[in-house]
Amino acid sequence: MARCSVLYFILLSALINKGQACFCDHYPWTQWTSCSKTCNSGTQSRHRQIVVDKYYQENFCEQICSKQETRECNWQRCPINCLLGDFGPWSDCDPCVEKQSKVRSVLRPSQFGGQPCTEPLVAFQPCIPSKLC
């Protein structure tokens, strides 16, 4: 890789010393492409609109001008919605309140602007106790 860099530098120096170097802005860029992702770091690119004309050939534009650029985009984190587990089994009937309950847990809390957990973690229902209070 270093050898390539040295050769490139020598070629570029020789061209500049001869007064021959491509003015790359002579060939405009296309618009940036759409980002490859809506979040979590995508990429987009653009290409130089090259016309292989006399100027391009005589000024070594092929060797000097980059033909494509790439950049990162949409580096913000993707929203993560809350995820609740399934309810467990119903508890025994509480004779003092004549109710039983079942519980579930949060498997994944919301993050980065995702939908929060809005459903209850505990459910109750009336029951007929088998024991006295």
Secondary structure, DSSP 4 states (H G I P E B T S, - for coil): -HHHHHHHHHHHHHHHHTT----GGGSPBPPPPPPS-SSS-EEEEEEB-----HHHHHTTHHHHS--EEEEEE--SPPPB--EE----PPPPPBTTTTEEEEE--EEE--BTTPPPP-S-SEEEEE---SS--
